[in-house]
Amino acid sequence: MKLIAQAGVVFAICWISLCIERILPFAMPASIIGMLLLLLLLTVRLVKVEWVEDLADLLLGNLQFFFVPAVVSIIQYLDVLRQSWAAIVIICVVTTVVTFAAAVLAVRLTLRWMERRRK
């Protein structure tokens, strides 16, 4: 029952983000709006971590299943992949490095922010 309540909180945030997406004068994915909205709500403590923690752990624990449809659909484009493999590898390497750098920066900034809050 607890997971159903937590899913309700997450789905409510998703629904609100869809509404926000429709009224924005520029294009921004509802999923990004939802993540930012959840971050904001957690930061100002309108939503408690306990309200979404178990569902988040469940989803993260089964994350690999969300990639199966995408990987299976890639098989349809093997001819394109064979023609552009070098560009794809370069893009993957560059974006991986950028993602790692962004993650390191985010962790460092978060640790600094947490240390300042403790003082």
Short mmCIF file of the C-alpha atoms (twelve columns), coordinates in Angstrom:
data_MODEL
# 
_entry.id   MODEL 
# 
loop_
_atom_site.group_PDB 
_atom_site.id 
_atom_site.type_symbol 
_atom_site.label_atom_id 
_atom_site.label_alt_id 
_atom_site.label_comp_id 
_atom_site.label_asym_id 
_atom_site.label_seq_id 
_atom_site.Cartn_x 
_atom_site.Cartn_y 
_atom_site.Cartn_z 
_atom_site.pdbx_PDB_model_num 
ATOM 1   C CA . MET A 1   0.000  0.000  0.000   1 
ATOM 2   C CA . LYS A 2   2.906  2.311  0.739   1 
ATOM 3   C CA . LEU A 3   4.240  1.975  -2.831  1 
ATOM 4   C CA . ILE A 4   0.824  2.876  -4.251  1 
ATOM 5   C CA . ALA A 5   0.731  6.067  -2.184  1 
ATOM 6   C CA . GLN A 6   4.266  6.929  -3.263  1 
ATOM 7   C CA . ALA A 7   3.356  6.259  -6.900  1 
ATOM 8   C CA . GLY A 8   0.417  8.641  -6.415  1 
ATOM 9   C CA . VAL A 9   2.797  11.391 -5.295  1 
ATOM 10  C CA . VAL A 10  5.095  10.793 -8.278  1 
ATOM 11  C CA . PHE A 11  2.214  10.625 -10.757 1 
ATOM 12  C CA . ALA A 12  0.731  13.830 -9.324  1 
ATOM 13  C CA . ILE A 13  4.048  15.582 -9.911  1 
ATOM 14  C CA . CYS A 14  4.175  14.125 -13.440 1 
ATOM 15  C CA . TRP A 15  0.654  15.360 -14.149 1 
ATOM 16  C CA . ILE A 16  1.472  18.849 -12.838 1 
ATOM 17  C CA . SER A 17  4.604  18.913 -15.001 1 
ATOM 18  C CA . LEU A 18  2.506  18.020 -18.061 1 
ATOM 19  C CA . CYS A 19  0.194  20.939 -17.277 1 
ATOM 20  C CA . ILE A 20  3.172  23.260 -16.858 1 
ATOM 21  C CA . GLU A 21  4.633  22.030 -20.170 1 
ATOM 22  C CA . ARG A 22  1.445  22.984 -21.999 1 
ATOM 23  C CA . ILE A 23  1.382  26.545 -20.679 1 
ATOM 24  C CA . LEU A 24  5.078  27.316 -21.143 1 
ATOM 25  C CA . PRO A 25  5.799  29.614 -24.105 1 
ATOM 26  C CA . PHE A 26  8.878  27.531 -25.018 1 
ATOM 27  C CA . ALA A 27  9.533  23.835 -25.520 1 
ATOM 28  C CA . MET A 28  10.685 21.925 -22.442 1 
ATOM 29  C CA . PRO A 29  10.009 18.232 -21.805 1 
ATOM 30  C CA . ALA A 30  7.549  17.460 -19.039 1 
ATOM 31  C CA . SER A 31  9.963  14.871 -17.640 1 
ATOM 32  C CA . ILE A 32  12.590 17.566 -17.031 1 
ATOM 33  C CA . ILE A 33  9.978  19.879 -15.535 1 
ATOM 34  C CA . GLY A 34  8.845  17.026 -13.281 1 
ATOM 35  C CA . MET A 35  12.370 16.320 -12.047 1 
ATOM 36  C CA . LEU A 36  12.963 20.003 -11.352 1 
ATOM 37  C CA . LEU A 37  9.592  20.279 -9.639  1 
ATOM 38  C CA . LEU A 38  10.322 17.250 -7.457  1 
ATOM 39  C CA . LEU A 39  13.750 18.674 -6.601  1 
ATOM 40  C CA . LEU A 40  12.157 21.993 -5.659  1 
ATOM 41  C CA . LEU A 41  9.463  20.318 -3.550  1 
ATOM 42  C CA . LEU A 42  12.042 18.172 -1.765  1 
ATOM 43  C CA . THR A 43  14.308 21.169 -1.187  1 
ATOM 44  C CA . VAL A 44  11.596 23.323 0.376   1 
ATOM 45  C CA . ARG A 45  10.319 20.244 2.235   1 
ATOM 46  C CA . LEU A 46  6.794  20.310 0.835   1 
ATOM 47  C CA . VAL A 47  7.411  16.683 -0.162  1 
ATOM 48  C CA . LYS A 48  9.289  14.503 2.307   1 
ATOM 49  C CA . VAL A 49  11.891 12.046 1.069   1 
ATOM 50  C CA . GLU A 50  9.994  9.248  2.831   1 
ATOM 51  C CA . TRP A 51  7.017  9.925  0.534   1 
ATOM 52  C CA . VAL A 52  8.968  8.809  -2.567  1 
ATOM 53  C CA . GLU A 53  11.973 6.869  -1.244  1 
ATOM 54  C CA . ASP A 54  10.723 3.274  -1.533  1 
ATOM 55  C CA . LEU A 55  9.319  3.793  -5.030  1 
ATOM 56  C CA . ALA A 56  12.557 5.479  -6.152  1 
ATOM 57  C CA . ASP A 57  14.591 2.557  -4.770  1 
ATOM 58  C CA . LEU A 58  12.335 0.080  -6.558  1 
ATOM 59  C CA . LEU A 59  12.602 1.919  -9.875  1 
ATOM 60  C CA . LEU A 60  16.374 2.349  -9.597  1 
ATOM 61  C CA . GLY A 61  16.789 -1.306 -8.684  1 
ATOM 62  C CA . ASN A 62  14.996 -2.327 -11.891 1 
ATOM 63  C CA . LEU A 63  16.336 0.406  -14.155 1 
ATOM 64  C CA . GLN A 64  17.799 -2.008 -16.709 1 
ATOM 65  C CA . PHE A 65  14.305 -3.166 -17.717 1 
ATOM 66  C CA . PHE A 66  13.434 0.333  -18.923 1 
ATOM 67  C CA . PHE A 67  16.190 0.131  -21.549 1 
ATOM 68  C CA . VAL A 68  15.118 -3.175 -23.113 1 
ATOM 69  C CA . PRO A 69  12.601 -1.654 -25.607 1 
ATOM 70  C CA . ALA A 70  15.120 0.956  -26.743 1 
ATOM 71  C CA . VAL A 71  17.856 -1.616 -27.296 1 
ATOM 72  C CA . VAL A 72  15.513 -3.958 -29.154 1 
ATOM 73  C CA . SER A 73  14.342 -1.145 -31.451 1 
ATOM 74  C CA . ILE A 74  17.957 -0.297 -32.317 1 
ATOM 75  C CA . ILE A 75  18.206 -3.639 -34.124 1 
ATOM 76  C CA . GLN A 76  15.970 -2.203 -36.853 1 
ATOM 77  C CA . TYR A 77  18.677 0.351  -37.686 1 
ATOM 78  C CA . LEU A 78  21.764 -1.863 -37.941 1 
ATOM 79  C CA . ASP A 79  22.501 -0.598 -41.468 1 
ATOM 80  C CA . VAL A 80  22.610 2.998  -40.213 1 
ATOM 81  C CA . LEU A 81  24.802 1.964  -37.290 1 
ATOM 82  C CA . ARG A 82  27.255 0.213  -39.617 1 
ATOM 83  C CA . GLN A 83  27.580 3.346  -41.772 1 
ATOM 84  C CA . SER A 84  28.009 5.775  -38.878 1 
ATOM 85  C CA . TRP A 85  29.789 3.713  -36.242 1 
ATOM 86  C CA . ALA A 86  32.819 6.041  -35.923 1 
ATOM 87  C CA . ALA A 87  30.701 9.136  -35.341 1 
ATOM 88  C CA . ILE A 88  28.526 7.244  -32.859 1 
ATOM 89  C CA . VAL A 89  31.566 6.059  -30.887 1 
ATOM 90  C CA . ILE A 90  33.009 9.591  -30.768 1 
ATOM 91  C CA . ILE A 91  29.679 11.017 -29.626 1 
ATOM 92  C CA . CYS A 92  29.359 8.332  -26.948 1 
ATOM 93  C CA . VAL A 93  32.872 8.953  -25.621 1 
ATOM 94  C CA . VAL A 94  32.484 12.747 -25.555 1 
ATOM 95  C CA . THR A 95  29.053 12.670 -23.920 1 
ATOM 96  C CA . THR A 96  30.246 10.119 -21.352 1 
ATOM 97  C CA . VAL A 97  33.133 12.369 -20.354 1 
ATOM 98  C CA . VAL A 98  30.834 15.406 -20.173 1 
ATOM 99  C CA . THR A 99  28.313 13.447 -18.090 1 
ATOM 100 C CA . PHE A 100 31.012 12.269 -15.674 1 
ATOM 101 C CA . ALA A 101 32.333 15.826 -15.352 1 
ATOM 102 C CA . ALA A 102 28.843 17.164 -14.684 1 
ATOM 103 C CA . ALA A 103 28.245 14.459 -12.073 1 
ATOM 104 C CA . VAL A 104 31.526 15.272 -10.318 1 
ATOM 105 C CA . LEU A 105 30.685 18.972 -10.330 1 
ATOM 106 C CA . ALA A 106 27.182 18.307 -8.989  1 
ATOM 107 C CA . VAL A 107 28.525 16.113 -6.169  1 
ATOM 108 C CA . ARG A 108 31.166 18.670 -5.212  1 
ATOM 109 C CA . LEU A 109 28.638 21.508 -5.191  1 
ATOM 110 C CA . THR A 110 26.205 19.424 -3.161  1 
ATOM 111 C CA . LEU A 111 28.874 18.533 -0.607  1 
ATOM 112 C CA . ARG A 112 29.874 22.196 -0.264  1 
ATOM 113 C CA . TRP A 113 26.225 23.191 0.148   1 
ATOM 114 C CA . MET A 114 25.698 20.487 2.792   1 
ATOM 115 C CA . GLU A 115 28.812 21.602 4.711   1 
ATOM 116 C CA . ARG A 116 27.610 25.224 4.680   1 
ATOM 117 C CA . ARG A 117 24.203 24.162 6.010   1 
ATOM 118 C CA . ARG A 118 25.842 22.287 8.888   1 
ATOM 119 C CA . LYS A 119 27.786 25.388 9.959   1 
# 
